[in-house]
Amino acid sequence: MKILFDQGTPVPLRRHLENHTIETEFERGWQELENGELLSTAEDAGFELLVTTDQNLKYQQQLAERKIGIVVLKTTSWPRIQRRIETIRLVIDGCKTADYHEIEIP
């Protein structure tokens, strides 16, 4: 699966998703794009999933019309995310087009 990491997504997570092709918003030069424009640009570039920490995305965008799946990590803390790697991997591996998942990370 071709995955885009949003700015708040800790890059070390990439090492744990070795079965996927992952790029970051920064690597693409898309850090200045707003959410709607970022989603459209990512879809046009063939990305199948956006991993983000933006918990407001579902309130700011009409996601029902999107082709790209979205996984929201409910923290930016890498130490906390590390404790939930297996859950994150299972959710990402099971994502399909236009899925939306929020992952609670205590």
N, C-alpha and C positions, 0 to 999 in steps of 0.2 A: 504494500500500500504506500502511496506517496503522501507523506505527512508534512504539514507546515507547523512549526512551533512559533507561536506568538511571542511578543517581547518578554512577557513575564514568565514564560515557561523555562524552567531551569534546563540548560543545555546538557548537563550530565545525564539527564534522562535518556538521551539519544543512545547511549551505550547499552541500555537495557531493552531496546526495541530493535535489535539487530536484524530482524526479518523484514524491516521496512526501510524505505528510502526517506530520509528526513533532511529537511532544510529549515533554516530559521528565517524569520522575517528580515533580520539584519543581513544575512548572507544574500538574500534576494534584493536588498536595497529598498525594501518596502516599509521601512520603519515610520515613514511619514504618512502612510495611508490610513485613513479613518476606517472604522470597522466595516461599513457597507462596501466601501471601495476595496478594502483588503479581501473580503470574502469573494467579491466578483473577480478580482484579479487572480486570486488563488484558484478559483474554479476554472477560469480561462486557461491557466497554466497547467491544468490537469491534476491539481492536488485533490485528494479524496477525503482528507481529514485535516482539521485544524485543532491543535491542542493549545489551549489558552488558560489563563488564570483570571480572565475577565468575567466575573460573575454577573455583570450587568448586561452582557451581550444579548441574552434572550429577551430583555426588556427594550433594548435599543434597536433591534433588527427584526424584520419579518423573516424568520428562519424557515417557515413552512415552504417557501418557494425555492429554497436553496438545494443544490445538489451535493454540496460538501457536507460531510459529517463533522460534528463538533464534540469535543471532549473538554469539559471544564474541570480543571483541578482547583479545588477550593482553598488553595494556599499557594504562595510562591516559595515557601520554605523548603529548601532542598533536603535538610535532615528529616523533616516530616514526610516529604514525598518519598524518600528512600524507604521508609517503613511500609509504604503501600505499593511498592513496585509491582508485586505480583497481581494485585487488583487492577492497577492501571494497565498492565500488559494484557490481562484477560479482557478488559473493556475494549481496549484499542483493537485487539485481535478479532473481537466479535463485531466491530462496527461495520455497518453497511451504509450505502449512500443515504445522505440526509438524516442519519441518526443524530440524536442529541443526548449526551450523557453528562451528568455532574457527578464528580467523585468527591465524597466527603473525606477530608483528611484531618483527623484530630491532632 
